[in-house]
């Protein structure tokens, strides 16, 4: 691992470089490469730092992520080892997280079925580890705030409320009754690294305590396009997850799937909108969110209304 002085030097180099113009910086001691975001081309302040035979990941994030990684690593979960946190903003406790570099490929459409199933197993094992977990620690506040902001957006969606009256409230009430645990909070495929079909979980900036089903719903129900999901083995992934947690749930597979669909609704409903139609009444363009959310809502309406 790098020394305190080296960590400060690396942090200075990261802060001084204009990453909007270049994604790589080199001098006589360090090679720093910015990781690219796989979603929405958003700014992703995460970097691979190499110096001789030493490699580390540096991420601009909150101190909470460092503390969460410490907790998960201590409890034996497959996450990067957190080495150090350098605070640069006392007000919001943001800074530079130095963590272990994991040499693996992102989970994706081309990953093996075994990798997808193992991801479901790892999520289930993390959830079971902290089943009905209670904590007043502020390290979970960021993820909880992000989740509540999704709900606020959904509640303000007048189109959904007009088409499915009171359904949102019923979904939220039902989810509130499900078991809670520590969740990853952003179970997008790129946040799981594959090493010979073994899975390492990364990027815990949204980690919080929420209904157990939030992660597996996001992993399996995010649409890739209007005809398919990011998860190519959705039914089998859900089966594997359910088999791991069913002894704690004590509900049927059908009831579990309702939980999944409710959580999927929360995860992507903020993207759902009234389809734009041309003069013939046909939809001009339909995003994958529109198609799948309509199907999910129709199914939930049958079960909950």
C-alpha positions, -999 to +999 in steps of 0.1 A: +000+000+000+011+036-005+025+057+023+007+087+038+028+111+018+022+091-014-016+091-008-015+129-003+005+133-036-020+111-055-049+130-041-034+163-052-027+149-087-063+137-090-077+170-079-055+191-102-060+172-134-087+182-159-105+149-163-130+164-187-103+167-213-082+135-207-088+102-189-052+094-182-023+112-164+013+101-162+045+114-146+078+098-136+061+080-106+024+075-112+000+065-139-035+075-131-064+063-153-100+074-149-126+046-150-155+053-173-191+052-162-212+025-179-244+044-174-257+077-189-221+089-195-221+105-161-190+118-144-175+090-124-147+101-101-129+068-097-093+061-108-068+034-111-034+044-098-003+025-107+032+030-094+058+003-101+042-029-089+017-011-066-019-006-078-048+010-060-082+024-067-089+060-057-125+072-055-140+105-046-168+096-023-181+100+012-165+086+043-196+065+047-185+042+018-151+037+035-168+027+068-193+004+050-164-014+032-146-018+065-178-034+080-184-057+051-147-068+048-145-075+085-176-097+082-160-117+054-179-104+024-163-103-011-156-066-014-124-046-020-102-040+010-104-003+020-070+011+028-074+047+037-097+077+036-084+113+031-111+138+040-111+171+020-145+184+030-154+184+067-189+196+061-201+166+041-173+143+049-163+138+013-128+127+004-105+102-013-111+065-007-081+043-013-092+007-019-079-026-033-078-029-071-097-059-083-086-074-116-119-086-130-144-080-157-177-064-152-208-086-151-227-081-184-246-097-212-216-117-223-209-131-188-215-168-182-247-180-166-227-192-137-214-157-130-250-143-130-262-171-106-232-165-083-240-128-082-275-137-069-259-160-043-235-133-031-263-108-028-284-133-009-256-141+015-250-104+022-286-098+028-289-129+051-258-117+071-277-085+081-313-098+080-335-075+100-305-054+107-310-022+128-286+006+129-288+043+136-254+049+120-252+079+097-231+059+073-263+046+057-279+081+053-267+088+018-282+056+003-315+061+022-318+097+009-313+086-027-340+060-023-364+084-008-358+109-036-369+081-061-401+077-041-407+115-041-404+115-079-428+086-083-454+102-060-453+133-081-460+113-113-496+123-120-499+100-151-492+068-130-516+080-103-544+087-128-540+054-146-535+032-114-552+051-086-538+044-051-514+017-065-483+036-055-494+039-019-503+002-017-469-008-031-451+014-006-472+001+023-465-035+012-428-030+008-426-013+042-438-046+057-410-067+041-378-076+060-351-050+059-313-056+056-282-039+044-284-036+006-259-027-020-281+001-032-270+002-068-271-035-080-263-026-116-243-053-134-212-032-137-209-031-099-201-068-098-167-079-110-162-114-122-130-134-115-133-170-129-170-169-122-164-157-086-180-124-078-167-093-060-191-065-051-179-029-056-191+007-054-210+009-021-218+046-023-255+040-022-254+012+004-282+015+030-308-004+050-339-011+029-363-039+020-343-071+012-356-073-023-344-039-037-310-053-049-323-084-067-351-064-083-326-039-097-303-066-109-330-085-128-355-060-139-335-031-154-343-031-191-315-032-217-338-024-246-375-027-254-372-064-258-348-076-231-333-070-197-297-064-187-299-098-169-300-125-196-310-152-171-336-134-151-358-163-140-329-185-130-312-157-111-345-151-092-348-188-085-313-190-070-319-159-049-352-172-036-338-206-027-311-189-005-335-166+014-368-185+015-361-200+050-361-165+063-389-152+042-414-181+048-435-170+018-442-187-015-423-181-047-453-163-061-454-139-032-416-133-035-421-124-072-447-098-062-421-084-038-396-082-066-420-065-090-429-039-063-392-031-057-386-031-095-414-005-098-397+018-073-363+013-090-373+024-124-407+041-122-390+076-120-382+070-157-418+061-166-438+087-184-470+092-204-461+079-239-459+106-265-484+099-293-487+111-329-520+121-346-528+084-353-527+076-316-497+054-319-467+059-297-439+078-315-412+064-293-412+041-264-383+037-241-377+003-225-387+018-192-422+026-206-428-009-219-416-028-189-431-004-163-465-007-180-463-045-178-452-045-142-479-020-131-506-040-149-495-072-131-492-054-097-526-039-102-541-074-105-524-085-073-528-055-051-561-038-061 
